[in-house]
Amino acid sequence: MNWRSEHIWVELLKGSRKRGNFFWACILFLGSLGFLSVGISSYLGKNIISILPSQEILFFPQGVVMSFYGIAGLFISSYLWCTILWNVGSGYDRFDRKEGIVCIFRWGFPGIKRRVFLRFLMRDIQSIRIQVKEGL
């Protein structure tokens, strides 16, 4: 969503709350839960979830590796969910012709410098290129 008048132009940015991030966070969470449940099932020697048969999987080494992948996936998915919750990368760009000022605001990770606010004079800027890249 953008807002524009005669002298001011404001461009809002979504940040990390994009559909693709929600999709990958859900897929990673469910997949890592599956890996962890198979690893725990192989340790216990019985199926915790009937959809994921794990009686043929030995705990050492396959069950240990699957448990490790499950725990690592849970850490990565929790990182993704935290960036979505904190809305990292969202903000706005404001161009004010009347005042001759360009303002850039972004939300970062929690901490002392969570708010990133930059102000520049338009006379100091030679050119502006705004490009939003999706994915890698």
C-alpha positions in Angstrom: 0.0 0.0 0.0 1.4 3.4 -1.0 0.2 6.9 -0.3 1.1 9.8 -2.6 0.3 13.5 -2.5 1.7 16.5 -4.4 4.7 16.8 -2.0 4.9 13.5 0.0 5.2 9.9 -1.2 5.1 7.1 1.4 5.8 3.5 0.4 4.9 0.8 3.0 6.8 -2.4 3.1 5.5 -5.8 4.4 8.7 -7.2 5.8 8.7 -10.8 7.0 4.9 -11.2 7.1 4.7 -12.6 3.6 2.7 -15.6 2.4 5.9 -17.5 1.5 7.3 -17.1 5.0 4.2 -18.4 6.6 4.2 -21.4 4.2 7.8 -22.3 4.9 7.5 -21.9 8.6 4.5 -24.3 8.7 6.2 -26.8 6.4 9.4 -26.8 8.4 7.6 -27.0 11.7 5.5 -30.0 10.7 8.4 -31.8 9.0 10.7 -31.4 12.0 7.9 -32.6 14.3 7.7 -35.7 12.1 11.4 -36.3 12.2 11.5 -35.8 16.0 8.5 -38.1 16.6 10.1 -40.9 14.4 13.4 -40.5 16.4 11.6 -40.7 19.7 9.5 -43.7 18.5 12.6 -45.5 17.4 14.1 -44.9 20.9 10.9 -46.2 22.7 10.5 -49.1 20.2 6.8 -48.4 19.5 4.9 -46.1 17.2 3.8 -42.8 18.7 2.0 -41.8 15.5 0.5 -44.6 13.5 1.1 -42.7 10.2 4.8 -42.7 10.7 6.0 -46.3 11.1 9.3 -46.4 13.0 9.7 -50.0 14.1 12.2 -50.8 11.3 14.4 -47.9 12.2 17.2 -48.6 14.7 17.7 -45.9 17.3 21.5 -45.8 16.7 22.4 -44.3 14.2 19.2 -43.6 12.2 17.0 -42.6 15.2 19.7 -40.3 16.6 20.1 -38.5 13.3 16.4 -38.1 12.8 16.0 -36.7 16.3 18.9 -34.3 15.6 17.3 -33.2 12.3 13.9 -32.7 14.1 15.4 -30.6 16.9 17.4 -28.5 14.4 14.3 -28.0 12.3 12.3 -26.9 15.3 15.0 -24.3 16.1 14.9 -23.0 12.5 11.1 -22.9 12.4 11.0 -21.0 15.8 13.4 -18.5 14.3 11.1 -18.0 11.3 8.0 -17.7 13.5 9.8 -15.1 15.7 10.7 -13.0 12.6 7.1 -13.2 11.5 5.8 -12.3 15.0 8.2 -9.3 15.3 7.6 -8.3 11.7 11.3 -7.9 11.0 12.0 -5.8 7.9 8.7 -4.0 7.7 8.5 -0.2 7.6 8.2 2.6 5.2 10.1 4.9 2.9 9.0 8.6 2.9 10.0 11.1 0.3 9.1 14.7 1.2 9.7 17.1 -1.7 8.5 20.2 0.3 11.0 19.7 3.2 13.6 18.0 1.0 13.9 15.0 3.2 14.0 11.2 2.6 13.1 9.0 5.6 13.7 5.3 5.8 12.2 3.4 8.7 12.5 -0.4 9.3 11.7 -2.7 12.2 14.5 -5.0 13.3 15.1 -7.7 15.8 14.2 -6.9 19.5 16.9 -5.1 21.3 18.4 -1.6 21.7 18.4 -0.9 17.9 15.1 -2.5 17.0 13.9 0.7 15.3 16.1 1.8 12.3 15.3 5.3 11.2 17.4 7.1 8.7 17.0 10.7 7.4 18.7 12.1 4.4 18.5 15.4 2.6 17.4 15.1 -1.0 20.2 17.4 -2.2 22.7 14.8 -0.9 21.2 12.0 -2.9 22.2 11.6 -6.5 19.8 8.7 -7.4 17.3 6.3 -5.7 16.7 2.7 -6.7 14.1 0.7 -4.7 14.0 -3.0 -5.5 12.2 -5.6 -3.5 13.5 -9.1 -4.1 11.4 -12.2 -3.3 13.2 -15.4 -2.4 16.8 -16.1 -3.1 
